[in-house]
Every structure is written in C-alpha cells, then in structure tokens.
Amino acid sequence: MKDFFKQYSPFYKNYKLEIFYSILGILMVALATAGTAYAIQPLLDDIFINKDQQMLYIMPFIVIALYATKGFGGYIQTYFISYIGQDITRIVRDNLFSHVLKLDISFFQKTHGGELVSRIINDINRIQAAVSNNLAEILRESLTIVALVSLVIYRSPELAFYGLVVLPLAVYPLTRLAKRMKKLSFKSQESNSDITSSLTESFNNIEIIKANSTENMETKKFSVFNMIFFKYNMKAVKTNALTSPVMETLGAIAFGAVILVGGSKVVSGELSTGEFSSFIAALFMLYTPIKRISSLYNKMQDAFAANERINNIFAIKPNITSGDITQIEDVKNINFLNVSLKYDDLVALKNINLEVKKGEILALVGDSGGGKSSLINLLIRFYDVNSGEIKIDNKNIKDFDLQALRDCVSIVTQRVYIFNDTIASNVAYGQELDEIKVIEALKKAHAYDFVSKMKKGIHTTLDEFGTNLSGGQRQRIAIARALYKEPKILILDEATSALDNKSESIISEVINEVSPNRITIVIAHRLSTIKNASKIAVFKAGEIVDIGTQEELLKSSQEYQRLYNSANF
C-alpha cells in the first residue's frame, strides 16, 4: 500500500484546489456525523425528560443543519475526488499506451493483443477508485472514527474502554482477509485478460470461424474462460463479505459489555439516559465507518494487484534504441555486411553480404522461411542484427534516429493495414494530408479509377480492416500510401500478390518509373514483378546462395532455375 501511494502521490500536486475542496467536504461529513450522535443527549435529556420547550424549537433546525452539512459535504467530496481519480487514470492510460507503442515489435509478437487491451482499459480502471474515491472514503471514515472516538471517550472513558477494546482484536483476521483478497484480485485480472484475448481473437478471425462453422467451438472456449473469471470473482465476493460478520461479531461482544456496564451506571444514576443514549449512538455509528474501512481496504487490494500488472508493462524497456542522426538527406546505397539474425533459437539469416544502390531494383526470391522478410525487418529495425552491420551511406543504421530512419522508408507487406477512416486519410497516414497528392498517389497505384466512382471519392470512409473494399483494392490503397510518402527506400513484400494481371502489370510499370530516384526492394514470387530487377538475390535457409540478373541466374543458378520452373513462382 505504501509503494502504491508513493507511486501516485506526485500526481496530486496538480490538484491542490480540488484536494482542498475534497478535504473540506470530508470534514463536513465527519463533523456532521459526530454532531448527530452528540445531539441525541440534548434531544432526550432536555426535550423528552426535562421538557425544555425552547430546545424543542431549536433542535429541528440543528438536525436539518447537520444533515444538510453532511449531504453537501458528501457532494463536494464525491465530485472533486472523482475528478482527480478520472484525470489521474486518463494520464496513466495515455502514458501506458504511449509506452506500449514504443516497445519492440518482438514484444507484440509474444504478447496477445487482448491482454494489452485488458491492461490498458480494465486494469487502469481498477486503480481509478483507489487513487480517488476509495482513498477519500478511507480519509473520511478515518476522520469520522476520530470524531466519534473522541465523543465516546468524552462521554465515558470507562465505557469507551469496553467498547473499543475489540478493535485491536480485529486486526489479525482483517489482515488475513486483505492478503487473500489481493491474490484473488490478481487471478481475477489475469482471467479477465484471457476473456479479452479470446474476444479479440474471435472478432479478428470471424471469417475463418464462419467458414469452418466453429461458432459453437469458440463459444465453448470462451465459456471456459468466462466460468474461471466467474469463480474467481465469487471467491473475492466471499472473502470481502467475511469482513462484515467478523466486525459484527466483535462489535456485538463490545456492545454486550457496554450495555452491561453502562446500564448499571444509568440505574445507579451515574449516567443520564441521554448521555448513555448518546454514547451508544456514537458507538453504533463508530462501527459503521470501521466496517467500511475494512471493506475498502479489501477493495484496494484489487487496485494494488492491477497496479502490479501495469508496472510489469512499464518495466519493459525497448531494446531497439534511437541513434543521434536525425537528418537523412538522401540514400545512395545500402550495405549488408556479414549480417546474421536469430529469433530466440531459430537462425533466420546467416552471413548476409549484399549491396544495393540508388536507382536499383533489388529482388529477393526464395522459398517461404528463407529469410527474405527477416532482411527487411532488419533494415527498418524491427529487429537488430546479432552480428555484422547494416550501413546506409557508410553509416551504421543504429546511429540513425528511429523516426528519421523509418520516415525515409515505405513498406507494403503481404498483410494490408486499413484504418477506419477516409481513403484520403489512409493514403496520407502519418503525413500532412494533401488532396492533390493523394489523387496522384492513387493514380500511380492504379486505384483512382475505383475510388473516383465512390459516392464521396477520396473522402469515403473505409470500414475496419477495409471490409468495404476487395482484396485487390485494399492492396492498391496500401501501395498508394507507400508512394504518397515519397520514400527514399521503397519496399514491396508480396505487394502485388492480390492484384489481377493487368493491375499487377501497371504496378510493375510504376515501380520502374519511380525506381531511378530511390532504392527499391521487391520480395515476390511472381516473375513479372521482378523481370526488370537490377539484381536478384536468391535465398535458401537464411543464406544468399546466388546473386545476379534474371538472365544470369537462369544460366548459372540451379536454385533459381528450380524456383523459376516451380508452379509457385
């Protein structure tokens, strides 16, 4: 708990005025509660026993004032504390999302997207109450306890001893319950992540689920996660609910002792009926905030567990770090020097030596898993080499600022990424939107013909994943996005695979047209795409086995001849 509030205490300095109003509201509630218990003594002794008519007319206004103060104080506290909590969680969620986006691509490949969604939304929601409402309620109930204990001791120190002696006895069972609550909260949150992951996976793969009629299978899988989540939640409810009977039982023992001792004092005349009633009322009121604090402390365990999960993400640091060179004016050549790469224990590339110059088209060919995409991943620093180095204009790419490096590269992959936004925004993604430039890019990608026929043209909003476009249309939008960026390095990883022969031929012409001003790297299995390549690198099992033009390779490379004659090529 100490570490939790140490972590979030720096946030509170930004809410001085809100905290002042919140504390004012808390004090109003605490003092009004104690005042209500105190008012019982004059109500009974002065009005009902001594028949004081003046007090009869004054007391209703006192009661109204006390409850109005309590209600208004509660309103002030709730509003300003909620504002603080909502704003802190907003900031933490922004920070966590920003942190996650900056982590290495390997992190995302090993971490389920649904789990990240759960951390950013559900876990942070769980800490919201802890940094605001729960904390305020603990403070309010603590001040109320102080006020009521003071009143109880003021009325009768001896009776206060019998009434309060059970409080230390409650510490041990309540501590045990809090520890169990934290463990259950952690498991519940892990289970909630499984549910979110299952939902995300199902919705992302809805087409394959429908195609294979596996709706019932996925429902059963989800039901298992849902049942586990339900069981953990019910265990948490049971643990939290035990707080009340523990306090009720201990409180009953204390009340029994107070009634026995206090009743004898009333009978003997040492205490008036009003004083004893005021004492009893204060004692009754005292156990309510004590129970609330115990319950709140258990609920806080949920936030502590969530915060541990959040901190686990914050503790992960990217291994791919930026260099100091922030300007890349031009790219004249790229050199791969003895480059090797391993994914954990899997060797992806071995001793790659390759050079490509401005104006050249480099084609990478080979069977799936040969290392072609891995080479691209190294160039844009999704991964770093295990040995060797990659140089751009004789400078190691690790010396370049990551944003500067990636700003000069456009890549179109096998998987097409479409955002739920307009066609123009999709094409200009990450760049300043220029409608004329968007249209030019669409024309180059052979996409403007179908875009111009849409009702809103380039302002047409695309569905999530671009489901209101065909596969070929989505691919051409992605190619237009790459060309819009006017990159110094253009990479096409199976970029024409979804296009018909006519469109693919036009894109090949576009590649030939734009290549003189940049370095172009093409990964392809279709012969027509690479027939005009300046050089072709043939990959096999992570190594380059041959390099040359298509004409040269057809004469000298058995591996290329095999690929050339293959039905898949």
C-alpha positions as CSV (number, residue, x, y, z in Angstrom):
1,M,0.0,0.0,0.0
2,K,2.9,2.3,0.9
3,D,4.5,1.7,-2.5
4,F,1.2,2.3,-4.3
5,F,0.6,5.7,-2.9
6,K,4.3,6.6,-3.2
7,Q,3.9,6.0,-6.9
8,Y,0.8,8.1,-7.3
9,S,1.5,10.8,-4.8
10,P,3.4,13.0,-7.3
11,F,0.1,13.3,-9.4
12,Y,-1.7,15.0,-6.5
13,K,0.4,18.2,-6.6
14,N,-1.6,19.1,-9.8
15,Y,-4.9,19.1,-8.0
16,K,-4.3,21.4,-5.0
17,L,-7.6,23.3,-5.3
18,E,-9.6,20.1,-5.9
19,I,-7.9,18.4,-2.9
20,F,-8.8,21.5,-0.7
21,Y,-12.4,21.3,-1.6
22,S,-12.4,17.5,-1.1
23,I,-10.9,17.7,2.4
24,L,-13.4,20.4,3.2
25,G,-16.3,18.1,2.2
26,I,-14.8,15.2,4.1
27,L,-14.5,17.4,7.3
28,M,-18.1,18.5,6.9
29,V,-19.3,14.8,6.7
30,A,-17.1,13.7,9.6
31,L,-18.1,16.6,11.9
32,A,-21.8,16.4,11.0
33,T,-21.8,12.6,11.7
34,A,-20.3,13.2,15.2
35,G,-22.6,16.1,15.7
36,T,-25.6,13.9,15.0
37,A,-24.6,11.5,17.8
38,Y,-23.9,14.4,20.1
39,A,-27.3,15.9,19.5
40,I,-29.0,12.8,20.9
41,Q,-28.2,13.8,24.5
42,P,-30.0,17.2,24.5
43,L,-32.8,15.6,22.4
44,L,-33.5,13.0,25.1
45,D,-32.5,14.9,28.3
46,D,-33.6,18.4,27.5
47,I,-36.7,17.8,25.4
48,F,-38.2,14.4,26.4
49,I,-37.1,14.3,30.1
50,N,-36.7,18.0,31.2
51,K,-39.5,19.2,28.9
52,D,-37.4,22.2,27.6
53,Q,-39.8,23.9,25.1
54,Q,-37.1,26.3,23.7
55,M,-34.9,23.4,22.8
56,L,-37.9,21.7,21.2
57,Y,-38.0,24.5,18.6
58,I,-34.2,24.8,18.2
59,M,-33.4,21.0,17.8
60,P,-35.2,20.5,14.4
61,F,-33.1,23.3,12.8
62,I,-30.0,21.8,14.3
63,V,-30.9,18.4,12.9
64,I,-31.6,19.9,9.4
65,A,-28.3,21.8,9.5
66,L,-26.4,18.7,10.5
67,Y,-27.8,16.5,7.7
68,A,-27.6,19.3,5.1
69,T,-24.0,19.8,6.0
70,K,-23.3,16.1,5.8
71,G,-25.1,15.9,2.4
72,F,-23.5,18.9,0.8
73,G,-20.1,17.8,2.2
74,G,-20.6,14.4,0.6
75,Y,-21.4,16.0,-2.7
76,I,-18.3,18.2,-2.7
77,Q,-16.1,15.3,-1.8
78,T,-17.6,13.0,-4.4
79,Y,-17.3,15.4,-7.3
80,F,-13.8,16.7,-6.7
81,I,-12.4,13.3,-5.7
82,S,-13.9,11.7,-8.8
83,Y,-12.4,14.5,-11.0
84,I,-9.0,13.7,-9.5
85,G,-9.3,10.0,-10.0
86,Q,-10.7,10.2,-13.6
87,D,-7.9,12.6,-14.6
88,I,-5.1,10.6,-13.0
89,T,-6.3,7.4,-14.7
90,R,-6.6,9.3,-18.0
91,I,-2.9,10.3,-17.7
92,V,-1.8,6.9,-16.7
93,R,-3.7,5.3,-19.6
94,D,-2.1,7.8,-22.0
95,N,1.3,7.0,-20.6
96,L,0.9,3.3,-20.7
97,F,-0.4,3.3,-24.3
98,S,2.4,5.5,-25.4
99,H,4.9,3.3,-23.6
100,V,3.5,0.1,-25.2
101,L,3.6,1.6,-28.7
102,K,7.3,2.3,-28.3
103,L,8.2,-1.3,-27.3
104,D,10.0,-3.6,-29.8
105,I,8.0,-5.5,-32.4
106,S,9.1,-8.7,-30.7
107,F,7.1,-7.7,-27.6
108,F,3.9,-7.5,-29.7
109,Q,4.6,-10.9,-31.3
110,K,4.9,-12.6,-28.0
111,T,2.1,-10.7,-26.2
112,H,-1.6,-11.2,-27.1
113,G,-3.3,-8.0,-28.2
114,G,-6.3,-8.8,-25.9
115,E,-4.1,-8.9,-22.9
116,L,-2.7,-5.4,-23.7
117,V,-6.3,-4.1,-24.2
118,S,-7.2,-5.6,-20.8
119,R,-4.1,-3.9,-19.1
120,I,-4.8,-0.5,-20.7
121,I,-8.5,-0.5,-20.0
122,N,-9.6,-2.9,-17.3
123,D,-6.5,-2.7,-15.0
124,I,-6.3,1.0,-15.1
125,N,-10.0,1.3,-14.4
126,R,-9.4,-0.7,-11.2
127,I,-6.8,1.8,-9.9
128,Q,-9.2,4.7,-10.5
129,A,-11.2,4.2,-7.4
130,A,-8.1,3.6,-5.3
131,V,-6.4,6.9,-6.2
132,S,-9.7,8.8,-5.7
133,N,-12.9,7.6,-4.2
134,N,-11.6,4.8,-2.0
135,L,-8.8,7.0,-0.7
136,A,-11.2,9.8,0.1
137,E,-13.6,7.4,1.7
138,I,-10.9,6.0,3.9
139,L,-9.8,9.5,4.9
140,R,-13.5,10.5,5.6
141,E,-14.2,7.4,7.6
142,S,-10.9,7.8,9.5
143,L,-11.8,11.4,10.5
144,T,-15.3,10.2,11.3
145,I,-13.8,7.5,13.6
146,V,-11.6,10.1,15.3
147,A,-14.5,12.4,15.9
148,L,-16.7,9.6,17.2
149,V,-14.0,8.0,19.4
150,S,-13.4,11.5,20.9
151,L,-17.1,11.8,21.6
152,V,-17.2,8.3,23.1
153,I,-14.3,9.0,25.4
154,Y,-15.7,12.4,26.3
155,R,-19.0,10.8,27.4
156,S,-17.4,8.0,29.4
157,P,-13.8,6.9,29.4
158,E,-14.6,3.7,31.2
159,L,-17.3,2.6,28.8
160,A,-15.1,3.6,25.9
161,F,-12.6,1.0,27.1
162,Y,-15.2,-1.8,26.9
163,G,-16.5,-0.5,23.6
164,L,-13.1,-0.1,21.8
165,V,-11.1,-3.0,23.2
166,V,-12.2,-5.3,20.4
167,L,-10.6,-3.1,17.7
168,P,-7.1,-4.5,18.1
169,L,-8.6,-8.0,18.1
170,A,-10.0,-7.3,14.6
171,V,-6.6,-6.5,13.0
172,Y,-5.4,-10.1,12.5
173,P,-8.4,-11.6,10.7
174,L,-8.9,-8.5,8.6
175,T,-5.2,-8.6,7.6
176,R,-5.5,-12.2,6.5
177,L,-8.6,-11.4,4.5
178,A,-6.9,-8.5,2.8
179,K,-3.9,-10.7,1.7
180,R,-6.3,-13.3,0.3
181,M,-8.2,-10.6,-1.5
182,K,-5.1,-9.3,-3.2
183,K,-4.2,-12.9,-4.5
184,L,-7.8,-13.4,-5.8
185,S,-7.8,-9.9,-7.4
186,F,-4.6,-10.7,-9.3
187,K,-6.0,-14.1,-10.5
188,S,-9.3,-12.4,-11.5
189,Q,-7.5,-9.8,-13.6
190,E,-5.4,-12.5,-15.3
191,S,-8.6,-14.3,-16.1
192,N,-10.2,-11.1,-17.3
193,S,-7.2,-10.8,-19.7
194,D,-7.9,-14.3,-21.0
195,I,-11.5,-13.2,-21.7
196,T,-10.5,-10.1,-23.6
197,S,-7.9,-12.0,-25.6
198,S,-10.5,-14.7,-26.5
199,L,-12.9,-12.0,-27.7
200,T,-10.3,-10.1,-29.7
201,E,-9.1,-13.3,-31.3
202,S,-12.6,-14.3,-32.3
203,F,-13.6,-11.0,-33.7
204,N,-10.4,-10.6,-35.7
205,N,-10.8,-14.1,-37.1
206,I,-14.5,-14.1,-37.7
207,E,-14.2,-15.0,-41.4
208,I,-12.3,-18.3,-40.7
209,I,-14.8,-19.1,-37.8
210,K,-17.7,-18.6,-40.1
211,A,-16.1,-20.5,-42.9
212,N,-15.4,-23.5,-40.7
213,S,-18.7,-23.4,-38.8
214,T,-16.8,-23.2,-35.5
215,E,-19.1,-20.8,-33.7
216,N,-20.0,-23.4,-31.1
217,M,-16.4,-24.4,-30.6
218,E,-15.4,-20.8,-30.0
219,T,-18.4,-20.3,-27.7
220,K,-17.3,-23.3,-25.6
221,K,-13.8,-22.0,-25.4
222,F,-15.0,-18.6,-24.3
223,S,-17.4,-20.1,-21.8
224,V,-14.4,-21.8,-20.0
225,F,-12.6,-18.5,-19.6
226,N,-15.8,-16.9,-18.5
227,M,-16.5,-19.6,-15.9
228,I,-13.0,-19.3,-14.5
229,F,-13.5,-15.5,-14.2
230,F,-16.8,-16.0,-12.5
231,K,-15.3,-18.4,-9.9
232,Y,-12.5,-16.0,-9.0
233,N,-15.0,-13.1,-8.7
234,M,-17.2,-15.2,-6.4
235,K,-14.3,-16.1,-4.2
236,A,-13.4,-12.4,-4.0
237,V,-17.0,-11.6,-3.1
238,K,-17.0,-14.3,-0.4
239,T,-13.7,-13.0,1.1
240,N,-14.8,-9.4,1.1
241,A,-18.2,-10.3,2.6
242,L,-16.5,-12.0,5.5
243,T,-15.4,-8.6,6.8
244,S,-18.9,-7.7,7.9
245,P,-19.6,-10.8,10.1
246,V,-16.2,-10.5,11.7
247,M,-16.8,-6.9,12.6
248,E,-20.4,-7.6,13.6
249,T,-19.4,-10.4,15.9
250,L,-16.7,-8.5,17.6
251,G,-18.9,-5.4,17.8
252,A,-21.7,-7.4,19.4
253,I,-19.3,-8.5,22.1
254,A,-18.3,-4.9,22.8
255,F,-22.0,-3.8,22.8
256,G,-22.9,-6.5,25.2
257,A,-20.1,-5.3,27.6
258,V,-21.2,-1.7,27.2
259,I,-24.9,-2.4,27.9
260,L,-24.0,-4.4,31.0
261,V,-21.6,-1.8,32.5
262,G,-23.4,1.3,31.1
263,G,-26.9,0.1,32.0
264,S,-25.8,-0.4,35.7
265,K,-24.5,3.2,35.7
266,V,-27.8,4.5,34.4
267,V,-29.6,2.5,37.1
268,S,-27.3,3.9,39.8
269,G,-27.7,7.4,38.5
270,E,-24.0,7.9,37.5
271,L,-25.1,8.5,33.8
272,S,-28.3,10.1,32.5
273,T,-30.4,8.4,29.9
274,G,-29.4,11.0,27.3
275,E,-25.7,10.6,28.0
276,F,-25.9,6.8,27.8
277,S,-28.0,7.0,24.6
278,S,-25.6,9.5,23.0
279,F,-22.7,7.1,23.9
280,I,-24.5,4.1,22.5
281,A,-25.4,6.1,19.3
282,A,-21.8,7.2,18.8
283,L,-20.6,3.6,19.4
284,F,-23.1,2.3,16.9
285,M,-22.0,4.9,14.4
286,L,-18.4,4.1,15.1
287,Y,-18.6,0.5,13.9
288,T,-20.1,1.6,10.5
289,P,-17.0,3.5,9.3
290,I,-14.7,0.8,10.8
291,K,-16.5,-1.8,8.7
292,R,-16.4,0.5,5.7
293,I,-12.6,1.0,6.1
294,S,-12.1,-2.8,6.3
295,S,-14.2,-3.4,3.2
296,L,-12.4,-0.5,1.4
297,Y,-9.0,-1.9,2.3
298,N,-10.0,-5.2,0.8
299,K,-11.2,-3.5,-2.4
300,M,-7.9,-1.6,-2.5
301,Q,-6.2,-5.0,-2.9
302,D,-7.8,-5.2,-6.3
303,A,-6.2,-1.9,-7.3
304,F,-2.8,-3.0,-5.9
305,A,-2.9,-6.2,-7.9
306,A,-3.9,-4.2,-11.0
307,N,-1.1,-1.7,-10.4
308,E,1.5,-4.6,-10.2
309,R,0.3,-5.8,-13.7
310,I,0.6,-2.2,-15.1
311,N,4.0,-1.7,-13.6
312,N,5.1,-5.0,-15.1
313,I,4.4,-3.4,-18.5
314,F,6.1,-0.1,-17.6
315,A,9.2,-2.1,-16.5
316,I,9.7,-3.5,-20.0
317,K,12.1,-1.3,-22.0
318,P,12.7,-1.4,-25.8
319,N,16.0,-3.0,-26.9
320,I,15.8,-1.1,-30.3
321,T,17.0,2.4,-29.4
322,S,17.4,5.5,-31.4
323,G,20.7,6.9,-32.6
324,D,21.7,10.6,-32.8
325,I,21.5,11.3,-36.6
326,T,18.1,13.0,-37.2
327,Q,18.5,14.0,-40.8
328,I,18.8,11.7,-43.8
329,E,19.1,13.9,-46.9
330,D,19.5,11.1,-49.4
331,V,20.1,7.4,-49.6
332,K,22.7,6.5,-52.2
333,N,23.5,2.9,-51.1
334,I,22.7,0.2,-48.5
335,N,25.2,-2.4,-47.4
336,F,24.6,-5.6,-45.5
337,L,27.9,-6.8,-44.1
338,N,28.2,-10.3,-42.7
339,V,24.7,-9.9,-41.2
340,S,23.2,-12.7,-39.1
341,L,19.9,-12.9,-37.2
342,K,18.3,-15.3,-34.7
343,Y,14.8,-15.3,-33.3
344,D,15.4,-16.9,-29.9
345,D,17.0,-20.3,-31.0
346,L,15.9,-20.1,-34.6
347,V,18.5,-18.9,-37.1
348,A,16.8,-16.6,-39.6
349,L,19.8,-15.2,-41.5
350,K,23.5,-16.3,-41.8
351,N,26.4,-14.1,-43.0
352,I,24.4,-12.0,-45.5
353,N,26.5,-9.7,-47.7
354,L,24.6,-7.5,-50.1
355,E,24.7,-4.1,-51.6
356,V,22.0,-2.1,-53.3
357,K,22.4,1.4,-54.8
358,K,20.1,4.3,-55.6
359,G,18.2,3.7,-58.8
360,E,18.5,-0.1,-58.5
361,I,15.7,-2.6,-58.0
362,L,16.7,-5.4,-55.8
363,A,14.5,-8.5,-55.9
364,L,14.6,-11.1,-53.1
365,V,13.4,-14.6,-54.0
366,G,13.3,-18.0,-52.4
367,D,11.0,-20.4,-50.6
368,S,8.9,-19.3,-47.6
369,G,11.0,-19.1,-44.5
370,G,14.2,-18.4,-46.4
371,G,14.9,-15.1,-44.7
372,K,13.6,-12.5,-47.2
373,S,11.2,-10.7,-44.8
374,S,13.8,-11.0,-42.0
375,L,16.2,-9.0,-44.1
376,I,13.6,-6.3,-44.4
377,N,12.8,-6.4,-40.7
378,L,16.5,-5.6,-40.0
379,L,16.6,-2.7,-42.5
380,I,13.7,-0.9,-40.8
381,R,15.0,-2.0,-37.4
382,F,12.1,-4.1,-36.2
383,Y,15.0,-6.3,-35.0
384,D,18.7,-5.7,-34.7
385,V,21.4,-7.9,-36.1
386,N,23.0,-10.5,-33.8
387,S,26.3,-10.0,-35.7
388,G,27.5,-7.9,-38.6
389,E,26.1,-4.5,-39.5
390,I,23.9,-2.7,-42.0
391,K,25.1,0.6,-43.4
392,I,23.3,3.4,-45.2
393,D,25.7,5.7,-47.0
394,N,28.5,4.1,-44.9
395,K,26.8,4.9,-41.6
396,N,25.5,2.1,-39.3
397,I,21.7,2.3,-39.2
398,K,21.9,2.1,-35.4
399,D,23.4,5.6,-35.5
400,F,20.2,7.0,-37.1
401,D,17.2,8.3,-35.1
402,L,14.5,5.6,-35.5
403,Q,11.9,8.1,-36.7
404,A,14.3,9.6,-39.2
405,L,15.2,6.1,-40.5
406,R,11.6,5.0,-40.8
407,D,10.5,8.3,-42.4
408,C,12.7,7.6,-45.4
409,V,11.3,4.1,-45.9
410,S,7.9,3.0,-47.2
411,I,6.9,-0.7,-47.0
412,V,3.9,-2.6,-48.4
413,T,3.6,-6.0,-46.8
414,Q,1.6,-9.1,-47.6
415,R,-0.9,-8.1,-44.9
416,V,-2.7,-4.9,-45.8
417,Y,-3.4,-2.4,-43.0
418,I,-6.5,-0.3,-43.4
419,F,-7.8,2.2,-40.7
420,N,-11.4,3.0,-40.0
421,D,-11.0,6.5,-41.7
422,T,-11.4,8.1,-45.1
423,I,-9.4,6.9,-48.1
424,A,-7.5,10.2,-48.2
425,S,-6.5,9.8,-44.5
426,N,-5.5,6.2,-45.1
427,V,-3.3,7.2,-48.1
428,A,-1.7,10.2,-46.2
429,Y,-1.4,8.2,-42.9
430,G,1.4,9.8,-40.8
431,Q,1.9,12.7,-43.3
432,E,0.2,16.0,-43.8
433,L,-2.9,15.5,-46.0
434,D,-2.7,17.0,-49.5
435,E,-5.7,16.0,-51.6
436,I,-3.9,16.6,-54.9
437,K,-1.0,14.5,-53.8
438,V,-3.5,11.8,-52.6
439,I,-5.1,11.6,-56.0
440,E,-1.7,11.4,-57.7
441,A,-0.6,8.5,-55.4
442,L,-3.9,6.7,-56.1
443,K,-3.4,7.1,-59.8
444,K,0.1,5.7,-59.6
445,A,-1.2,2.7,-57.6
446,H,-4.0,2.1,-60.2
447,A,-6.6,2.8,-57.5
448,Y,-8.1,6.1,-58.5
449,D,-10.4,4.5,-61.1
450,F,-12.5,2.7,-58.4
451,V,-12.1,5.4,-55.8
452,S,-13.4,8.1,-58.1
453,K,-16.6,6.1,-58.7
454,M,-17.4,6.0,-55.0
455,K,-20.1,8.5,-53.8
456,K,-17.7,10.5,-51.7
457,G,-14.5,9.7,-53.7
458,I,-11.3,10.1,-51.6
459,H,-13.5,11.1,-48.6
460,T,-15.2,7.8,-48.5
461,T,-14.9,6.2,-45.0
462,L,-13.4,2.7,-45.1
463,D,-14.7,0.0,-42.6
464,E,-12.4,-1.5,-40.1
465,F,-9.8,-3.7,-42.0
466,G,-11.2,-2.2,-45.2
467,T,-14.0,-4.7,-45.5
468,N,-15.9,-2.5,-47.9
469,L,-13.1,-3.0,-50.4
470,S,-12.0,-6.1,-52.3
471,G,-8.6,-7.6,-51.5
472,G,-7.0,-6.1,-54.6
473,Q,-8.5,-2.7,-53.9
474,R,-7.1,-2.8,-50.3
475,Q,-3.7,-3.7,-51.7
476,R,-3.7,-0.8,-54.1
477,I,-4.7,1.6,-51.3
478,A,-1.7,0.4,-49.3
479,I,0.6,0.9,-52.4
480,A,-0.8,4.4,-52.8
481,R,0.1,5.1,-49.1
482,A,3.7,3.9,-49.7
483,L,4.0,6.2,-52.8
484,Y,2.4,9.2,-51.1
485,K,5.3,9.2,-48.6
486,E,7.8,9.7,-51.4
487,P,10.3,7.4,-49.7
488,K,14.0,7.2,-50.4
489,I,13.7,3.4,-49.9
490,L,10.6,1.6,-51.2
491,I,10.0,-2.0,-50.1
492,L,7.3,-4.2,-51.5
493,D,6.8,-7.5,-49.7
494,E,4.4,-9.5,-52.0
495,A,2.7,-6.2,-52.6
496,T,1.2,-7.2,-55.9
497,S,0.1,-10.7,-54.9
498,A,-3.6,-9.7,-54.6
499,L,-3.8,-7.8,-57.9
500,D,-5.1,-9.1,-61.2
501,N,-2.6,-9.4,-64.1
502,K,-3.5,-6.0,-65.6
503,S,-3.2,-4.1,-62.3
504,E,0.0,-6.0,-61.4
505,S,1.5,-5.1,-64.7
506,I,0.7,-1.4,-64.1
507,I,2.2,-1.5,-60.6
508,S,5.3,-3.1,-62.1
509,E,5.5,-0.1,-64.5
510,V,5.1,2.3,-61.6
511,I,8.0,0.5,-59.8
512,N,10.1,1.0,-62.9
513,E,9.1,4.7,-63.2
514,V,9.8,5.6,-59.5
515,S,12.9,3.5,-59.0
516,P,15.5,5.8,-60.6
517,N,15.1,8.3,-57.7
518,R,15.2,5.8,-54.9
519,I,16.3,2.3,-53.8
520,T,13.6,-0.3,-54.4
521,I,13.5,-3.7,-52.8
522,V,10.9,-6.2,-54.0
523,I,10.0,-9.6,-52.5
524,A,8.0,-11.6,-54.9
525,H,7.1,-15.0,-56.3
526,R,5.6,-13.7,-59.5
527,L,8.0,-13.5,-62.3
528,S,6.5,-10.4,-64.0
529,T,7.2,-8.4,-60.9
530,I,11.0,-8.9,-60.8
531,K,11.8,-9.4,-64.5
532,N,13.2,-5.8,-64.7
533,A,15.2,-6.1,-61.4
534,S,18.7,-4.8,-61.4
535,K,19.7,-7.8,-59.4
536,I,18.1,-10.8,-57.8
537,A,19.2,-12.3,-54.5
538,V,18.3,-16.0,-54.1
539,F,17.6,-17.0,-50.5
540,K,17.7,-20.5,-49.1
541,A,17.6,-21.4,-45.4
542,G,18.7,-17.9,-44.3
543,E,21.5,-17.6,-46.7
544,I,22.0,-15.9,-50.1
545,V,23.1,-18.7,-52.5
546,D,23.2,-16.7,-55.7
547,I,23.0,-13.1,-56.9
548,G,22.6,-11.8,-60.4
549,T,20.2,-10.6,-63.1
550,Q,17.4,-12.9,-64.2
551,E,19.3,-13.8,-67.3
552,E,22.5,-14.6,-65.4
553,L,20.7,-16.7,-62.8
554,L,18.8,-18.7,-65.4
555,K,22.1,-19.7,-66.8
556,S,24.1,-20.3,-63.6
557,S,21.8,-20.9,-60.6
558,Q,20.2,-24.3,-60.1
559,E,18.2,-22.9,-57.1
560,Y,16.8,-20.0,-59.2
561,Q,16.0,-22.4,-62.1
562,R,14.1,-24.6,-59.7
563,L,12.1,-21.6,-58.4
564,Y,11.6,-20.3,-62.0
565,N,10.1,-23.7,-63.0
566,S,8.1,-24.0,-59.9
567,A,4.4,-23.6,-60.1
568,N,4.6,-21.3,-57.1
569,F,6.9,-18.9,-58.8
